[in-house]
Amino acid sequence: MVIDLNADLGEGFGIWKLGDDLALLDVVTSANVACGFHAGDPVTIRRTCAAAVDRGVAIGAQVSYRDLAHFGRREMEVEPEELCAEVLYQLAAVDGIARAMGGRVSYVKPHGALYNRICRDEGQAAAVIEAVADYDPSLPVLTLPGSVVHKVAAAEGVATVSEAFADRAYTPAGMLVPRREQGAVIHDAAAVSARARQMAVEGSVTASDGSSVPISARSICVHGDTPDAVRLAQGVRDELLAAGVVLQAFA
């Protein structure tokens, strides 16, 4: 059993700090670095990439809708050509900074509303995949199992990697419960750790209605912007190691 543990990092902006990036980088194996469209700024990106390189943590570009005001969690209508260009812009910017720090972007993970949208919207998914293919088709895209992105990416020769969310509730259909609904984000450390173990060892997750949903994931995400994010991530890491899981970046 080999699992990657990823978290969203570099989400501060200017004088506003969000999460403890340095502490999380000591726990995770992959860092989804905000690209400046939902959060992050050049200094934050540079510091996060440098710290990731120092710790041997894989760097991913966390591309988003252009939505600083709503942290990228507001669904937006963006023309495919514009979305493709904006994803390309974000990817190139973070990869350039990562390379200057001695690393590189090794995968792409959409954020928030864009992440959820391209799971079901083939047109928006195609725009994101086109940007990745234009920049570097060897970069895998991190997404939910069963999402439309897998089919779109395969047609363009872009690899995909499935992930699961230890701290998010799931619907019986295997999708994430929308954040606006009560209980969508799980804060209990013991519950989060137990869910991560279930995902990695049993290949399933308990949905919001109590049913068991099959889930196949190479990576498990713990959000970096939630309260006690470091404690939750450390608990997940400890639980997975205790279960005999090998923690290793997929890229």
Salt bridges, closest charged atoms under 4 A:
ASP8 OD1 - LYS109 NZ 3.86
ASP8 OD2 - HIS223 NE2 3.96
GLU11 OE2 - HIS38 NE2 3.04
ASP26 OD1 - ARG55 NE 2.78
ASP67 OD1 - ARG74 NH2 2.75
GLU75 OE2 - ARG117 NH1 3.27
GLU75 OE2 - ARG120 NH2 2.82
GLU77 OE1 - ARG117 NH2 3.14
GLU86 OE2 - ARG66 NE 3.23
ASP95 OD2 - ARG99 NE 2.86
ASP121 OD2 - ARG117 NE 2.83
GLU122 OE1 - LYS151 NZ 3.19
GLU163 OE2 - LYS109 NZ 3.14
ASP167 OD1 - HIS223 ND1 3.19
ASP225 OD2 - ARG73 NH2 2.98
ASP228 OD2 - ARG231 NH2 3.24
GLU239 OE2 - ARG197 NH1 3.31
